[in-house]
Amino acid sequence: MSTRNWIGAVCFSLLLQGGNALADDPIAFEERSDTPAWSFYGDVLLRAERTVDIPGRPQDLERVRSRTRFGVRREFDDFEFGAALEGTLGSDSNQTNRANNDNERSDSINLDELYLRWRGGESTSVVLGKTAFPLATTPLLWDDDFRPLGISASHSIALGEIHRLSLVGGYFAGDHLYDDESRIAAAQIGWHWSENAEVSGDVQLAWLDFSDLQTLVDRGLGRTNRRVAGKLVSDYEILDLQFGLRALIGDALWRGRLDLVRNMGADQNSDGARFSTIYGDSRIAGGLELGFAIQRFQRDAVLAAFTSDDWWFHSFARGYMPWIAYGISDKWRVQLSGFREKRDGIVEPTDRLLLDVRAAW
């Protein structure tokens, strides 16, 4: 990455920290006590990457990328308004993002969030605008960095003192790269048992219907999904079933999750699965985290344009990912992740190493 890019990333990060300090300053708005205070939020990612043995490419990939989000929120009555910008800087160029299976441009400034949330009590909310996807998903199906544009509603129903039923649904424009015109109808129902107990868990069933996908294909984001004459072979009507379990083992938190997907719009190559296990928690200061994930998805099991780009292959592959992470403070953490993935029909595996430094406010 050039000196200019690194200076820009550092300055953007300092701006984020300054805004957070202002929000925490008890006298920042003392002279205007009649004016509701804005709160500030955001995150930073600094990433170094090395990917080797990429199919069809004679050279390995080595690069450095960074991302900063900075936003403001304001609550009034039963409403919350939020807006955020995202800036990215990388040692590679935007022209390589398609070839590198990226879900974001290497160098850009764009609108990350712009939303209005209405809270109809403690258990109900409606969100209109551009913000994080409201369904609980894993990297097998969805990249958490996406911010689709649409409307969603969520509601929780208490089942006794420690159990809960959750309902989420919405309709969205995918808002991917290159003037994406995709649409997503989605709904999820979940049962959460013994929440906040030493042993707890959840079962969640989701349905996602992707439509208006031709622009994605025309812009080179069809990726590993089957295509004939420039059109997708399958529709993408996906059922996603998750089983989660959490337990305190000594003083450390353990989490396990199984995710099963089936594309009801595909006549073959329609299934996928992922299992992850995590011991410890790097989200707390001094917390050490050890994790392992293994996943396998067939060619049309998921819409490859929207799955996580931490993994090199977005479908049509199998692989595993061990990682170790450490909480430097309550805001900063560092993580080293390794990937070994093998695309179907390819003998040689593709190996990837990511070193991430992250912060969140």
Summary of the structure (lengths in Angstrom):
residues: 361
radius of gyration: 21.0
end to end distance: 25.3
largest distance: 67.5
contacts: 1163
relative contact order: 0.12
helix: 9%
strand: 53%
